[in-house]
Amino acid sequence: MKSLLSWFILLVSIVVLVSSCSSSEESQTGSTDNPTTSNDNITNTTDPTTTAPVIAEVTAVTTPTGDPTPDYTFSSDQAGTITYGGSCSSSNTYPYPTATNGNNTITLTSLIDGTYSDCTITVTGDSASDVSNTLTMSSFTIKCLSKCFVAVGSGSTYSENALTRSQDNGTSWDMGKLPTSDTTLYTAGWSDKYFIASINGVTFGNNTFVAVGGYGFILRSTDNGSSFDLATSPYTINYSSHGLRGVAFGNSTFVGVGDNGTIVRSTNSDGSSWDNGTSQVKCGSSCNLWGVTFGNNTFVGVGRDGNIVRSTDNGSSFDNATSPTGNALYGTTFGNNTFVAVGNSGNIVRSTNNGSSWDNATNSNANHLYGVTFGNNTFVGVGDNGNIVRSTDNGSSWDNVTSSTGNWLWGVTFGNNTFVAVGEDGVVARSTDNGTTWDNSTRSTTKRLYSISFTN
C-alpha cells in the first residue's frame, strides 16, 4: 500500500513537471515573438518622412528700380528645383533652376518698364509631390530713373526700324517695341514689306518720348522708351505725305519739322494729337527742314540751303531768320542763351539774340556735321567719318576731338554728365569727361541711328 502511494506521488510529480516545462516553453516562445514585433514597430517609426520645402522672402526687389535685371533673395529650408510664375523668370536655369538650403539670390531676366505684382516662386523637393508654399514677390516697378537714353533709326523696312535705349547711362542698350501691328502705317496699298519710312528724330518732354519719321508718322512712348504707340498725325500716312525729320519740346508743346517746309505741333502736352496749322513756312516748298530745337520761349528750325525759321508763339507761326550761310544745316541746339546750328562742310552758325540773326562761328575744319548738343557749358557736334568737335567758349570757336569710331555719327545728346552720339551700323559713342575723350558702347542693333534723346 505504501509502495502504491509512492508510485502515485511520483506519477503526479512527473505530470506536474512536464506541464510546467511545456508552459515555460510557450512563455519563452511568446517572449521571443514580442521583442520581434517591438523591433518592427521601432523600424517603422524611424523611417525618414519627406516633407515639402518652406520658402520665404528675404530681400525684395528695390522699387522703383532702373535695373531691368534686378536681384531677388528668398530662403528655403530644403534644396530643390525652382519654378517661376507670373510675369517673372530668371536666368538661373542651367542645368535646371536650383535652390539650396538657406538664402538664394536670383537675377530676374530682362524686364520692360512697368509694375510687377504677380511674380511667384515655388520649390520642389526630393519628390515631385513635395512642392513648397507659393511665394509671391513683393510688388516692384521697373522704370528709367535718371540715366535713360533713347535712340531711333532706320532699317530696310518699317518693322526693322530701330528703337533702342539705355538704362545705365549709355553703357549698354536694349531694343524698344514698335507698333508694327497698326494697319494705319500701311495705307494706300503699302505693306510692311515695302514700307521703308525711317524714324528720323526723337525728343523727350512731359514724361513722354516723341519720335517722328518718314511719310508723316509720329510715335510716342510713356514707358521711357520701352515701347511706342502711334500718335494722331495730321497726315494720312503714305508715300505722298511729307516726311518729318526732327522734333523738339518746349512750353508743353511738341514741334516737328520736315520736308517741303512742313511743320506740325502737338495740340496737347503729351503729344498724343497734332495739327499742321503751319504746314508751310515762308521759306517755301523747297525748304526742307531737318532740325529743330527750343530755348528762351523760342522754337528754331534749320534746313537745306542754310534756311533758318523761328517761332515765338509756341510754334503757332514761324518766320524766316537771316542766315549767314547757303550750306545745308542739319542739326541745332540751345545753351547759355545761344542757338547753334551745324551742317555741310563743317559749317557752324550761332545766334545770341534768340535766333533773330546769326553769324558764322570759327570753322571746325571738319567735314559734314549732322548733330549738335549742349551740356556742362560745352557744345558738341558730330558728323561723317566719326568726326567730333567741341566748343567751350559758347560756340565761338571749335576744336576737333579724337573719336572712338570711323562710322558716320548722325545724332548726339547730353544727360547725366554724359555725352552720347549715335550713327551708322548702330554705333554708340560716349564721353564722361565733357566731350574730351570718347569710347564705344555695346550696341544693340546694326541699323543706322539718326537721333538720340535723354530723360531730362
C-alpha positions in Angstrom: 0.0 0.0 0.0 2.8 2.3 0.9 4.5 1.3 -2.4 1.4 2.2 -4.4 1.2 5.5 -2.7 4.8 6.2 -3.5 4.3 5.4 -7.2 1.2 7.6 -7.3 3.1 10.6 -5.9 5.9 10.0 -8.4 3.5 9.9 -11.3 1.8 13.2 -10.2 5.1 14.8 -9.8 6.1 13.8 -13.4 2.9 15.2 -14.8 3.3 18.4 -12.9 6.9 18.7 -14.1 6.0 18.0 -17.8 3.2 20.6 -17.6 5.5 23.1 -16.1 8.1 22.7 -18.8 5.5 23.0 -21.5 4.2 26.2 -20.1 7.7 27.6 -19.7 8.4 26.9 -23.4 5.2 28.6 -24.5 6.1 31.6 -22.4 9.6 31.6 -23.7 8.3 31.5 -27.3 5.8 34.3 -26.7 8.6 36.4 -25.1 10.8 36.0 -28.2 7.9 37.0 -30.6 7.1 40.1 -28.6 10.6 41.7 -29.0 10.5 40.9 -32.7 7.2 42.8 -33.0 8.5 45.6 -30.9 11.6 45.9 -33.1 9.4 46.0 -36.2 7.5 48.9 -34.7 10.7 50.8 -33.9 11.9 50.4 -37.5 8.7 51.8 -38.9 8.7 54.9 -36.7 12.3 55.8 -37.5 11.9 55.8 -41.4 12.5 59.4 -42.7 9.4 61.0 -43.9 9.8 63.5 -46.8 8.2 67.0 -46.4 7.6 70.0 -48.7 10.1 72.9 -48.5 9.1 76.1 -46.8 10.2 79.3 -48.6 10.0 83.0 -47.6 11.1 86.4 -49.0 14.4 87.7 -47.6 15.2 90.7 -49.8 12.6 92.2 -52.2 13.4 93.9 -55.5 14.2 97.6 -54.8 11.3 99.7 -56.1 11.4 101.7 -58.2 14.5 100.5 -60.0 16.1 101.3 -63.3 17.7 97.9 -63.5 15.8 95.6 -65.9 17.6 92.5 -64.4 17.1 93.1 -60.7 18.2 90.6 -57.9 15.8 89.0 -55.5 16.6 86.9 -52.4 14.4 84.2 -50.8 15.1 81.4 -48.2 14.3 77.7 -48.4 14.7 75.1 -45.7 15.4 72.4 -48.4 17.3 72.2 -51.6 15.1 71.8 -54.7 14.0 72.9 -58.1 12.7 76.4 -58.6 9.6 77.1 -60.7 8.7 80.7 -61.7 5.2 82.0 -62.2 3.5 85.2 -63.3 5.5 87.8 -65.3 9.0 86.9 -64.0 11.6 84.3 -64.7 15.3 84.0 -64.1 18.5 83.2 -65.9 19.2 80.7 -63.2 18.0 77.9 -65.5 21.1 75.7 -66.2 21.1 72.7 -66.0 17.8 73.5 -64.1 16.9 76.2 -61.7 18.0 75.0 -58.3 17.6 76.3 -54.7 19.9 75.5 -51.9 19.1 75.1 -48.2 19.4 78.7 -47.0 19.2 82.0 -48.7 19.0 82.1 -52.5 19.7 85.2 -54.7 18.3 85.0 -58.2 18.6 87.5 -61.1 15.4 88.1 -62.9 15.5 88.1 -66.7 15.2 91.4 -68.6 12.0 93.2 -67.8 10.4 96.1 -69.6 9.1 99.2 -67.7 6.1 98.5 -65.6 4.8 97.3 -62.2 5.2 93.7 -61.4 2.8 92.3 -58.7 2.2 88.7 -60.0 5.7 87.2 -59.8 5.7 83.9 -57.9 8.2 81.2 -56.9 7.8 77.6 -55.7 10.5 75.0 -54.8 10.0 71.3 -55.4 11.9 69.0 -53.1 13.0 65.3 -53.4 9.7 64.2 -54.7 7.5 65.7 -57.4 4.7 65.9 -54.8 6.9 67.9 -52.3 6.0 71.3 -53.6 6.6 74.3 -51.3 4.2 77.1 -50.5 3.8 79.6 -53.3 5.8 82.7 -52.6 4.5 85.9 -54.2 7.3 88.5 -54.6 6.6 91.9 -53.2 5.4 94.3 -55.9 8.1 96.3 -57.7 8.3 98.8 -60.5 10.9 98.9 -63.3 11.5 102.3 -65.0 14.2 104.5 -66.2 15.2 106.8 -63.3 17.8 109.4 -64.2 20.0 107.7 -66.8 17.7 106.7 -69.7 18.7 107.4 -73.3 16.6 106.6 -76.3 17.9 106.5 -79.9 15.9 106.0 -83.1 16.9 105.0 -86.6 16.3 103.3 -89.9 16.0 99.8 -91.3 15.3 98.4 -94.7 11.6 98.1 -93.8 9.4 99.9 -91.3 9.4 96.8 -89.0 13.2 96.8 -89.0 13.4 100.4 -87.8 15.5 100.9 -84.7 14.2 101.9 -81.3 17.0 101.3 -78.7 17.5 102.6 -75.2 20.0 102.5 -72.4 19.1 102.5 -68.7 22.7 102.6 -67.5 24.0 106.0 -68.7 24.6 104.8 -72.3 26.8 101.8 -71.4 24.6 99.1 -72.7 21.5 99.1 -74.9 18.3 97.1 -75.4 15.6 97.3 -78.1 12.3 99.0 -77.7 9.0 97.8 -79.2 7.5 99.3 -82.4 3.7 99.4 -83.1 4.2 97.1 -86.1 0.6 95.7 -85.9 -1.1 99.0 -86.6 -2.5 99.0 -90.1 -2.6 102.8 -90.2 1.1 102.6 -91.2 0.4 100.5 -94.3 -2.2 102.5 -96.1 -2.5 103.3 -99.9 -1.8 99.7 -100.8 1.6 99.6 -99.0 2.6 96.6 -97.0 5.2 96.1 -94.3 7.5 94.6 -97.0 7.7 97.9 -98.9 7.1 100.5 -96.2 10.6 101.8 -95.7 9.9 105.1 -93.9 12.6 105.6 -91.2 12.4 107.1 -87.7 14.4 110.3 -88.0 14.1 112.3 -84.8 13.3 111.9 -81.1 12.9 114.2 -78.1 11.6 114.0 -74.5 9.2 116.2 -72.6 6.4 115.9 -70.1 7.4 112.3 -69.2 7.0 111.3 -72.8 9.3 110.4 -75.7 8.1 111.5 -79.1 9.6 110.3 -82.3 8.9 111.4 -85.9 9.5 109.7 -89.3 9.0 109.4 -93.0 5.6 109.9 -94.5 4.5 111.9 -91.5 4.1 109.2 -88.8 4.5 110.2 -85.2 5.3 107.8 -82.3 5.2 108.3 -78.6 6.2 106.4 -75.5 5.1 106.9 -71.9 7.1 104.0 -70.6 10.6 105.6 -71.0 11.2 104.2 -74.5 10.4 100.6 -73.7 7.5 100.6 -76.3 6.0 103.2 -78.7 2.5 103.7 -80.0 1.2 105.8 -82.9 0.0 109.4 -82.1 -2.7 111.0 -84.2 -0.8 112.5 -87.1 -2.3 115.4 -89.2 -1.4 113.4 -92.3 -2.6 110.3 -94.0 0.5 108.1 -93.6 1.6 107.1 -97.1 4.1 107.8 -99.8 2.6 111.2 -100.7 2.9 112.7 -97.2 5.8 114.8 -96.2 8.5 113.2 -94.1 9.2 114.6 -90.7 12.9 114.9 -89.8 13.2 116.5 -86.4 11.2 117.2 -83.2 11.6 119.3 -80.1 9.7 120.1 -76.9 9.1 123.4 -75.1 6.3 125.2 -73.2 4.2 122.0 -73.0 4.3 121.7 -76.8 6.0 119.3 -79.2 7.0 120.7 -82.6 8.1 118.6 -85.6 9.7 119.8 -88.9 10.3 118.1 -92.2 10.3 118.1 -96.0 8.9 120.9 -98.0 8.8 123.3 -95.1 6.4 121.0 -93.1 5.9 122.0 -89.5 3.5 120.2 -87.1 2.7 120.8 -83.5 1.0 118.9 -80.7 -2.4 120.1 -79.6 -1.8 118.7 -76.1 1.2 118.4 -73.8 1.5 114.6 -74.0 2.0 114.6 -77.8 -0.9 112.3 -78.5 -2.6 114.5 -81.1 -1.2 117.0 -83.6 -2.2 119.6 -86.2 -0.5 121.2 -89.2 -1.7 124.7 -89.0 1.7 126.0 -90.0 2.5 123.3 -92.6 4.2 125.8 -95.0 6.6 128.5 -93.7 7.7 131.5 -95.7 10.9 129.7 -96.9 8.7 127.9 -99.4 8.0 124.3 -100.5 11.7 123.8 -101.4 12.7 124.5 -97.8 13.4 121.1 -96.3 13.8 121.4 -92.6 16.0 118.9 -90.9 16.5 120.0 -87.3 14.6 121.9 -84.6 15.2 123.0 -81.0 13.7 125.1 -78.2 15.1 127.8 -75.9 14.1 131.1 -74.4 10.5 130.5 -75.4 11.5 130.2 -79.0 11.5 127.3 -81.4 14.2 127.4 -84.1 14.2 125.1 -87.2 17.1 124.7 -89.7 17.4 123.1 -93.1 18.5 123.0 -96.7 20.3 126.0 -98.3 21.0 127.3 -94.8 17.4 128.1 -94.1 16.5 129.1 -90.6 13.0 129.7 -89.2 11.8 130.7 -85.8 8.6 130.9 -83.7 8.0 133.0 -80.6 4.3 132.0 -80.2 4.8 128.4 -79.2 5.0 127.0 -82.7 1.8 128.5 -83.9 3.6 130.6 -86.6 7.1 130.7 -88.0 9.2 133.5 -89.7 12.4 133.3 -91.6 15.6 134.4 -89.9 18.6 135.8 -91.7 21.1 133.1 -92.3 24.8 133.6 -92.8 25.3 130.5 -95.0 23.9 128.8 -98.0 25.2 125.4 -96.8 22.6 122.9 -95.6 22.1 122.9 -91.8 21.2 119.6 -90.3 21.1 120.0 -86.5 20.5 122.7 -84.0 20.6 123.1 -80.2 20.4 125.8 -77.5 22.5 126.5 -74.4 23.8 129.5 -72.4 21.4 131.8 -74.2 22.9 130.8 -77.5 21.4 128.9 -80.5 24.0 126.8 -82.5 23.4 125.0 -85.8 25.8 122.7 -87.8 25.8 121.5 -91.4 27.7 120.8 -94.6 31.4 121.4 -94.9 31.7 121.7 -91.1 29.7 124.9 -91.2 28.7 126.2 -87.7 26.4 129.2 -87.2 25.3 130.8 -83.9 22.8 133.3 -82.6 23.0 135.2 -79.3 19.8 137.2 -79.8 17.2 134.5 -79.6 17.5 133.3 -83.2 16.8 136.7 -84.8 20.2 137.0 -86.5 23.1 134.6 -87.0 26.9 134.6 -87.5 29.4 132.0 -88.7 31.5 130.5 -86.0 35.1 129.6 -86.5 35.2 126.6 -88.9 35.9 123.4 -87.2 37.9 122.0 -90.2 35.6 119.0 -90.0 33.6 117.5 -92.9 29.8 117.5 -92.8 28.3 117.8 -89.3 24.8 116.4 -88.7 24.1 116.7 -85.0 24.9 119.1 -82.1 24.0 119.3 -78.4 24.9 121.3 -75.3 25.8 120.3 -71.7 28.1 121.4 -68.9 28.9 124.7 -70.7 30.1 122.7 -73.7 28.7 122.4 -77.2 29.5 119.1 -79.1 28.9 118.4 -82.8 29.2 115.1 -84.7 29.4 114.2 -88.3 30.7 112.0 -91.1 33.7 109.6 -90.6 33.2 109.8 -86.9 34.1 113.5 -86.7 33.5 115.1 -83.3 34.0 118.8 -82.5 33.5 120.7 -79.3 33.4 124.3 -78.1 33.9 125.6 -74.5 33.5 129.3 -75.4 29.8 129.4 -76.1 30.1 128.2 -79.7 32.5 130.9 -80.9 35.4 128.5 -81.7 35.6 124.8 -82.1 38.2 122.0 -81.8 38.4 118.6 -83.3 38.3 115.7 -80.8 39.8 112.2 -81.1 36.8 110.0 -82.0 36.3 106.4 -80.9 34.8 105.4 -84.3 35.2 106.0 -88.1 31.5 105.5 -88.6 29.3 108.4 -89.5 27.6 109.9 -86.5 24.2 111.4 -87.0 22.9 112.5 -83.6 24.2 113.5 -80.2 22.7 114.4 -76.8 23.7 115.1 -73.3 22.4 113.7 -70.0 23.6 112.8 -66.5 27.1 114.3 -67.2 27.5 112.1 -70.3 27.6 112.9 -74.0 26.2 110.1 -76.2 26.5 110.0 -80.0 24.9 107.5 -82.4 25.3 106.7 -86.1 25.9 104.1 -88.8 25.7 100.4 -88.0 24.2 101.2 -84.6 27.4 102.6 -83.3 27.2 104.4 -79.9 30.0 106.6 -78.7 30.0 108.2 -75.2 32.1 110.6 -73.2 32.0 111.2 -69.5 34.7 113.9 -69.4 32.8 116.7 -71.1 33.4 115.5 -74.6 37.2 115.3 -74.3 37.6 111.6 -74.8 35.2 109.0 -76.2 34.6 105.2 -76.0 32.3 102.9 -77.9 29.4 101.3 -76.0 27.9 97.9 -76.5 25.4 98.3 -79.3 22.0 96.5 -79.6 21.5 97.0 -83.3 23.4 97.3 -86.6 20.8 99.7 -88.1 21.6 103.3 -88.8 20.7 105.5 -85.8 19.7 109.1 -86.6 18.8 110.7 -83.3 19.0 110.4 -79.6 17.4 112.0 -76.5 17.6 111.8 -72.7 15.0 111.8 -69.9 15.7 115.2 -68.6 
